[in-house]
């Protein structure tokens, strides 16, 4: 292990950083999704139920769990739930076709997966438990939400098909009920605590051959997340309060990271596969969306991970 110093609290799991935010933020907004708002406590409930649901279905520490879904509440909750029980989130592009999904499942030896409406069909016939997350599940129960739902149904018409032949299949809502029943019987599961254990597997682009799975620990992900604080502070000249929030890649292939921001709720999208960072913040004094261009994140990591003296 390489020793280094950092001014940030990175030696914790992603879930532990998320739990710290829940304890501080509580009923303040955590997600903004199609004009719907979920609080930190509500998201924590989703994470706990999701984690328990996986345990009820045999997922254990170190197991690989495929997550093939775009930016949506279920995807973020699933990532933190996987991290909570010490399993590994193996991220797969939500528009992957069947051959790509099979390759990824075989590569990491996954027996459990989360999908969404469009990616469901890619898992047909596979020997795994599949949880389907509907995009419209968390649309607001308002005229705006009804219109958004109708437009979404029209957009995906002809692009969906059931995942026939999987070992087990659950809708997200039924899966959460199973998780809550597990908690009622066995209590809320204790979280994993090793920040250096593999937390996520990111698939490479496969430019020169088959994609490779890159293993990342919680500590490495935390370092990257906190480094972005310095990038934002240097670029927009605002001091940020280092409080974990949620981070997602706009290309939908990155993972939720314990990011830091001065406001209780943000959608921050660092393009880990590209050069741009889009920060959408509810409390920015001058704009709701800011695009920040910067060089590859890995080259700037050295700024907050200097060698110990």
C-alpha positions in Angstrom: 0.0 0.0 0.0 1.3 3.5 -0.9 1.3 5.9 2.0 0.1 9.4 1.3 -1.4 12.4 3.1 -4.6 14.1 2.4 -6.6 16.9 4.0 -9.9 14.9 3.4 -11.5 12.1 5.2 -11.1 9.4 2.6 -10.4 6.2 4.5 -14.0 5.1 4.8 -16.4 3.2 2.6 -18.7 4.9 0.2 -21.6 3.9 2.3 -20.1 5.3 5.5 -19.6 8.6 3.8 -23.2 8.5 2.6 -24.4 7.7 6.1 -22.5 10.7 7.5 -24.4 12.9 5.0 -27.7 11.3 6.0 -27.0 12.0 9.7 -26.3 15.6 9.0 -28.9 16.4 6.2 -31.8 14.3 7.3 -35.0 15.6 5.7 -33.3 18.0 3.4 -33.4 17.3 -0.4 -31.1 14.6 -1.7 -32.4 13.8 -5.2 -34.1 16.0 -7.7 -35.6 13.7 -10.3 -38.1 15.0 -12.9 -39.3 17.7 -10.6 -39.6 15.1 -7.8 -37.6 15.5 -4.6 -36.3 12.7 -2.3 -34.8 13.6 1.0 -31.6 12.1 2.5 -33.7 10.0 4.9 -35.9 8.7 2.1 -32.9 7.7 0.1 -31.3 6.1 3.1 -34.4 4.0 3.5 -34.1 2.9 -0.2 -30.5 2.0 0.4 -31.2 0.0 3.5 -34.1 -1.9 2.0 -32.1 -2.6 -1.2 -29.1 -3.9 0.8 -31.4 -6.2 2.9 -33.1 -7.4 -0.2 -29.8 -8.5 -1.7 -28.9 -10.3 1.5 -32.3 -12.1 1.4 -31.5 -13.3 -2.1 -28.1 -14.6 -1.1 -25.7 -11.8 -2.1 -22.7 -11.7 0.2 -19.6 -9.8 0.8 -17.3 -9.8 -2.2 -20.0 -10.9 -4.7 -20.2 -9.0 -7.9 -23.5 -7.2 -8.7 -24.2 -5.9 -12.2 -25.8 -2.4 -12.3 -27.1 -1.6 -15.8 -29.2 1.5 -15.4 -29.0 5.2 -16.2 -29.1 8.2 -13.8 -32.1 7.3 -11.7 -32.8 7.0 -7.9 -32.8 3.2 -8.0 -29.4 3.1 -9.6 -27.8 5.4 -7.0 -29.5 3.5 -4.1 -28.3 0.2 -5.5 -24.7 1.3 -5.7 -24.6 2.4 -2.1 -26.6 -0.7 -1.0 -24.0 -2.9 -2.7 -21.3 -1.1 -1.0 -23.0 -1.3 2.4 -23.0 -5.1 2.4 -19.4 -5.3 1.1 -20.3 -6.5 -2.4 -18.9 -5.1 -5.6 -20.8 -2.8 -8.0 -20.0 -3.8 -11.5 -21.1 -1.0 -13.7 -22.5 -1.7 -17.2 -23.7 0.8 -19.7 -27.5 0.9 -19.6 -27.8 0.5 -23.4 -25.7 -2.6 -23.6 -26.9 -5.3 -25.9 -27.2 -9.0 -24.9 -23.7 -10.0 -26.0 -22.2 -7.1 -24.1 -24.2 -7.9 -21.0 -23.3 -11.6 -21.1 -19.6 -10.7 -21.5 -19.7 -8.5 -18.4 -21.7 -11.0 -16.4 -19.3 -13.8 -17.3 -16.2 -11.6 -16.7 -17.1 -10.7 -13.1 -19.1 -13.9 -12.4 -22.2 -12.0 -11.3 -25.3 -13.8 -10.1 -27.3 -10.7 -9.4 -28.1 -7.6 -11.5 -30.1 -4.4 -11.6 -31.5 -3.3 -14.9 -34.1 -0.7 -16.2 -36.9 -0.8 -18.8 -34.7 -0.8 -21.9 -31.8 -3.0 -20.6 -34.0 -5.7 -19.2 -34.1 -7.7 -22.5 -30.2 -7.9 -22.5 -30.3 -10.3 -19.6 -32.8 -12.9 -21.0 -31.8 -16.5 -20.4 -29.0 -15.7 -17.9 -28.4 -17.6 -14.7 -28.9 -14.7 -12.3 -31.4 -12.8 -10.2 -32.6 -9.7 -12.0 -34.3 -6.6 -10.4 -36.0 -4.3 -12.9 -36.1 -0.6 -12.1 -38.7 1.4 -13.9 -37.6 4.8 -15.0 -41.0 6.4 -14.2 -41.3 4.9 -10.7 -40.2 8.2 -9.1 -41.8 10.6 -11.5 -43.9 13.1 -9.5 -47.6 12.4 -9.0 -48.5 15.7 -10.8 -49.6 16.7 -14.2 -45.9 17.2 -15.1 -45.1 13.7 -14.0 -48.1 12.2 -16.0 -47.0 14.0 -19.1 -43.4 12.9 -18.6 -44.5 9.3 -18.1 -46.6 9.4 -21.3 -43.7 10.9 -23.3 -41.3 8.3 -21.9 -43.6 5.4 -22.8 -43.8 6.7 -26.3 -40.0 7.1 -26.5 -39.3 3.5 -25.4 -42.1 1.9 -27.4 -40.8 -1.1 -29.3 -37.4 -1.0 -27.4 -38.3 -3.2 -24.4 -38.8 -6.9 -23.9 -39.1 -9.2 -20.9 -36.0 -11.0 -19.6 -37.4 -14.4 -20.0 -35.4 -17.4 -18.6 -33.6 -15.7 -15.7 -33.3 -17.5 -12.4 -35.4 -15.0 -10.5 -37.0 -11.7 -11.5 -38.3 -8.9 -9.2 -39.8 -5.5 -9.9 -38.0 -2.9 -7.8 -41.0 -2.2 -5.5 -41.4 -5.9 -4.7 -37.7 -6.3 -4.1 -37.8 -3.4 -1.6 -40.8 -5.1 0.2 -38.6 -8.2 0.5 -35.8 -6.2 1.9 -38.0 -4.5 4.5 -39.4 -7.9 5.6 -35.8 -9.1 6.0 -35.0 -6.0 8.2 -38.2 -6.6 10.3 -37.0 -10.2 11.0 -33.2 -9.8 11.2 -32.6 -6.1 11.9 -30.9 -3.6 9.7 -27.6 -5.2 8.5 -24.3 -3.8 9.8 -22.3 -2.1 7.0 -19.0 -3.3 5.7 -16.1 -1.1 7.0 -13.0 -1.8 4.8 -12.2 1.2 2.6 -9.6 -0.7 0.7 -11.8 -3.5 -0.4 -12.9 -3.4 -4.0 -16.0 -1.3 -4.2 -16.7 -1.1 -7.9 -15.6 -2.5 -11.3 -15.6 -0.1 -14.2 -15.5 -1.5 -17.7 -13.0 0.0 -20.1 -14.0 1.0 -23.6 -12.6 -2.1 -25.3 -10.9 0.0 -28.0 -8.0 -2.5 -28.6 -9.8 -5.7 -27.6 -12.4 -6.9 -25.2 -13.3 -4.5 -22.4 -11.4 -5.0 -19.1 -12.8 -4.6 -15.6 -11.0 -2.0 -13.6 -11.3 -2.6 -9.8 -11.6 0.5 -7.6 -11.7 0.7 -3.8 -13.9 3.0 -1.8 -10.8 4.9 -0.7 -9.7 5.4 -4.3 -13.2 6.6 -5.2 -13.3 9.0 -2.2 -10.0 10.5 -3.3 -11.2 11.2 -6.7 -14.4 12.7 -5.4 -12.7 15.0 -2.9 -10.2 16.0 -5.6 -13.0 17.4 -7.6 -13.7 19.9 -4.7 -10.3 21.5 -5.4 -11.1 21.6 -9.1 -14.4 23.3 -8.5 -12.9 25.7 -5.9 -10.1 26.6 -8.3 -12.4 27.2 -11.2 -15.4 29.0 -9.8 -13.6 30.5 -6.8 -16.1 29.3 -4.2 -15.2 27.6 -0.9 -17.1 24.4 -0.6 -18.2 22.8 2.6 -16.8 19.2 2.4 -20.0 17.3 2.9 -20.6 14.2 0.9 -23.3 14.4 -1.8 -24.0 12.2 -4.8 -21.9 12.0 -7.9 -22.9 10.5 -11.2 -21.4 10.4 -14.7 -23.5 11.9 -17.5 -22.6 9.0 -19.7 -24.4 6.8 -17.2 -21.4 4.4 -16.8 -19.7 5.9 -13.8 -20.8 5.3 -10.3 -22.3 7.2 -7.4 -19.5 8.7 -5.4 -19.5 10.5 -2.0 -18.9 14.0 -3.5 -18.6 17.2 -1.5 -20.5 20.4 -1.9 -21.7 23.4 0.0 -25.4 22.6 -0.6 -27.6 19.8 0.7 -28.4 18.5 -2.7 -26.6 18.4 -6.0 -26.4 16.4 -9.2 -22.7 16.4 -10.0 -21.6 14.7 -13.2 -17.9 14.2 -13.6 -17.3 12.5 -17.0 -14.8 9.9 -15.9 -14.6 8.8 -19.5 -14.1 12.3 -20.8 -12.8 15.8 -20.1 -15.9 17.7 -18.9 -17.6 18.2 -15.5 -21.1 19.4 -15.3 -22.3 20.6 -11.9 -25.9 21.2 -11.3 -26.6 22.8 -7.9 -29.8 23.9 -6.4 -28.1 26.7 -4.4 -25.6 28.1 -6.8 -25.8 31.9 -6.4 -25.3 32.7 -10.1 -26.4 29.6 -12.1 -28.1 26.3 -11.8 -25.8 24.5 -14.2 -22.0 25.1 -14.7 -19.8 23.2 -17.1 -16.2 23.0 -16.1 -13.6 21.7 -18.5 -10.5 20.1 -17.0 -7.9 17.5 -17.9 -8.2 13.9 -17.0 -9.1 13.4 -13.3 -6.3 10.9 -12.7 -3.6 13.4 -13.5 -4.9 15.8 -10.9 -5.3 13.2 -8.2 -1.7 13.9 -7.2 -2.7 17.3 -5.9 -4.5 15.8 -2.9 -2.6 12.6 -2.5 0.9 13.8 -1.9 3.4 11.3 -0.6 3.9 11.2 3.1 7.1 12.8 4.4 
